[in-house]
């Protein structure tokens, strides 16, 4: 019998008589500090969990543009910030943001505006992070197929986790708000490093498991090349003025890519079977005796 995720927090009654969860408010989280500068008010961190075995494999999901249908909203915020701070025309700034998405915004600004004073880039990044919460995350929702797909993967004994460039606390809150946090074993965000560092950490936590990274950018696909045993799969996108096709993602390393993740369970199963065949020792033929 399917009981679904356990209730989180106190419930309220809707006008129709159904029980509803209270909304989760999103605080204005401070951006991660660029350039590796020490944080004057570090958040205490739990010790990293010990390596563990899993029943099947581990599927790592990016958040923005992969689980959340928010890339259009975020790119509009980024374009407006780049126009205000650096004078870039909004349409051009939006394309620049989308072309470099997948890395922290501070790194995007350093790549796009290397001649800008660091203080200006820091201020722009702070504005972007604040407006991303109030103007994008406040309106964003998951892609329609996500809840059913996550439930199916969990039922098929996959271990699920998050790797995102957004703030860890913010990612937790958004997943809680959307009723999705229950499906994920853990969340690694900007406080825990870059996506490549996340992959290395998940490799340490699950040393004998097959790892799959589900992302939506070139950076996501190429990040898997730095960590052995991680396979990239991708969500393609078709935003106004921006089209990232399955073919594009496959050229950058994706083993599978589509515009929707509804077929992800079947794709992972096929990739798992193919990997098993590659690693299975070849059977030695016994020569037939001649009469």
ZAMARGU-4260 file (C-alpha; in steps of 0.2 Angstrom, whole numbers, plus 5000, padded with zeros to 4 digits):
<rodrens>
0) 5000/5000/5000 | 5007/5017/4995 | 5007/5029/5010 | 5017/5043/5002 | 5028/5054/5011
5) 5025/5057/5030 | 5017/5074/5035 | 5028/5088/5038 | 5023/5101/5051 | 5006/5106/5057
10) 4991/5104/5044 | 4977/5116/5040 | 4960/5113/5032 | 4957/5120/5015 | 4940/5127/5010
15) 4936/5110/5001 | 4939/5101/5017 | 4956/5094/5012 | 4971/5095/5023 | 4985/5106/5018
20) 5003/5110/5024 | 5006/5128/5029 | 5017/5137/5016 | 5036/5137/5019 | 5043/5155/5020
25) 5059/5158/5011 | 5072/5169/5020 | 5084/5180/5011 | 5099/5169/5012 | 5116/5177/5010
30) 5126/5172/4995 | 5141/5161/4996 | 5158/5171/4997 | 5167/5173/4981 | 5185/5169/4979
35) 5186/5157/4994 | 5186/5172/5006 | 5184/5166/5024 | 5166/5168/5031 | 5167/5179/5047
40) 5151/5170/5053 | 5153/5152/5048 | 5138/5141/5049 | 5142/5125/5060 | 5143/5110/5049
45) 5139/5092/5054 | 5154/5080/5051 | 5152/5071/5034 | 5143/5055/5035 | 5153/5039/5034
50) 5154/5029/5017 | 5139/5018/5015 | 5132/5005/5003 | 5116/5007/4994 | 5103/4995/4987
55) 5105/5000/4969 | 5113/5016/4963 | 5113/5035/4967 | 5105/5048/4956 | 5111/5066/4959
60) 5099/5080/4954 | 5103/5098/4950 | 5090/5109/4956 | 5088/5125/4945 | 5082/5120/4928
65) 5082/5102/4931 | 5069/5099/4945 | 5062/5117/4946 | 5055/5125/4931 | 5064/5142/4935
70) 5077/5145/4923 | 5067/5158/4913 | 5063/5167/4929 | 5081/5167/4936 | 5088/5172/4919
75) 5077/5187/4919 | 5083/5192/4936 | 5102/5189/4930 | 5099/5200/4915 | 5092/5214/4924
80) 5106/5214/4937 | 5119/5213/4923 | 5110/5228/4914 | 5110/5238/4930 | 5128/5235/4936
85) 5137/5233/4919 | 5126/5241/4906 | 5124/5225/4896 | 5108/5225/4886 | 5095/5213/4894
90) 5093/5202/4880 | 5111/5200/4878 | 5114/5198/4897 | 5100/5184/4897 | 5109/5174/4884
95) 5126/5176/4893 | 5119/5170/4909 | 5111/5155/4901 | 5127/5151/4891 | 5137/5150/4907
100) 5124/5143/4919 | 5128/5128/4930 | 5142/5137/4939 | 5140/5149/4954 | 5134/5166/4949
105) 5150/5174/4956 | 5160/5163/4944 | 5149/5168/4929 | 5152/5186/4933 | 5171/5184/4934
110) 5171/5175/4917 | 5159/5188/4909 | 5166/5204/4916 | 5185/5200/4921 | 5189/5218/4920
115) 5176/5224/4932 | 5182/5228/4950 | 5179/5213/4962 | 5169/5224/4974 | 5157/5228/4960
120) 5155/5209/4955 | 5152/5205/4974 | 5139/5218/4975 | 5130/5212/4959 | 5131/5194/4965
125) 5123/5199/4982 | 5109/5208/4973 | 5106/5193/4961 | 5105/5181/4976 | 5092/5192/4985
130) 5081/5195/4970 | 5082/5177/4965 | 5073/5172/4981 | 5060/5186/4980 | 5057/5186/4961
135) 5061/5168/4955 | 5060/5155/4969 | 5044/5163/4976 | 5035/5159/4959 | 5044/5144/4954
140) 5037/5126/4954 | 5044/5109/4949 | 5042/5102/4932 | 5025/5093/4931 | 5033/5075/4929
145) 5045/5077/4944 | 5034/5071/4959 | 5029/5055/4950 | 5046/5052/4943 | 5055/5054/4960
150) 5042/5043/4969 | 5045/5029/4955 | 5064/5030/4957 | 5063/5029/4976 | 5051/5014/4974
155) 5064/5006/4962 | 5077/5007/4976 | 5087/5021/4969 | 5095/5033/4982 | 5092/5051/4977
160) 5102/5067/4982 | 5104/5085/4977 | 5119/5094/4970 | 5116/5113/4967 | 5124/5129/4966
165) 5111/5138/4976 | 5112/5140/4995 | 5110/5124/5004 | 5097/5130/5016 | 5087/5138/5002
170) 5087/5122/4992 | 5081/5113/5008 | 5067/5125/5010 | 5061/5125/4992 | 5061/5106/4992
175) 5051/5106/5008 | 5039/5119/5001 | 5035/5108/4986 | 5034/5092/4996 | 5049/5084/4988
180) 5062/5085/5002 | 5056/5068/5008 | 5063/5059/4993 | 5081/5065/4995 | 5094/5057/5006
185) 5104/5073/5006 | 5107/5091/4999 | 5124/5098/4995 | 5124/5117/4990 | 5135/5131/4988
190) 5141/5130/5006 | 5148/5113/5002 | 5158/5119/4987 | 5157/5117/4968 | 5147/5104/4958
195) 5164/5094/4955 | 5167/5095/4974 | 5149/5088/4977 | 5152/5074/4965 | 5169/5069/4973
200) 5160/5070/4990 | 5146/5059/4985 | 5159/5047/4977 | 5167/5046/4994 | 5150/5043/5003
205) 5145/5029/4991 | 5161/5021/4985 | 5154/5006/4977 | 5138/5013/4969 | 5135/5019/4951
210) 5132/5037/4951 | 5121/5047/4939 | 5121/5066/4938 | 5105/5073/4931 | 5108/5091/4925
215) 5103/5104/4912 | 5119/5113/4907 | 5136/5110/4899 | 5144/5113/4915 | 5134/5099/4923
220) 5138/5087/4909 | 5157/5091/4909 | 5158/5090/4928 | 5156/5072/4928 | 5173/5070/4918
225) 5182/5074/4934 | 5175/5060/4945 | 5177/5042/4940 | 5161/5032/4940 | 5149/5046/4937
230) 5137/5046/4922 | 5129/5062/4915 | 5111/5063/4909 | 5102/5079/4904 | 5086/5089/4903
235) 5086/5099/4887 | 5078/5116/4887 | 5068/5127/4875 | 5066/5144/4882 | 5062/5159/4871
240) 5078/5164/4863 | 5088/5149/4870 | 5087/5131/4865 | 5098/5118/4872 | 5094/5102/4863
245) 5097/5084/4868 | 5110/5083/4854 | 5120/5097/4863 | 5120/5089/4879 | 5125/5072/4872
250) 5140/5081/4863 | 5145/5088/4880 | 5145/5070/4888 | 5127/5066/4892 | 5123/5047/4890
255) 5105/5051/4889 | 5095/5068/4887 | 5077/5073/4883 | 5066/5088/4886 | 5057/5079/4900
260) 5063/5068/4913 | 5047/5057/4913 | 5057/5043/4904 | 5072/5044/4916 | 5068/5028/4926
265) 5068/5018/4910 | 5084/5027/4904 | 5093/5024/4920 | 5088/5005/4919 | 5095/5004/4902
270) 5111/5013/4907 | 5113/5001/4922 | 5111/4986/4911 | 5124/4992/4899 | 5136/4996/4912
275) 5134/4978/4920 | 5137/4970/4903 | 5153/4980/4901 | 5160/4975/4918 | 5154/4957/4918
280) 5169/4945/4914 | 5168/4936/4897 | 5163/4918/4898 | 5176/4906/4892 | 5171/4895/4878
285) 5174/4876/4881 | 5181/4869/4865 | 5170/4855/4858 | 5178/4838/4857 | 5180/4831/4839
290) 5173/4814/4836
</rodrens>
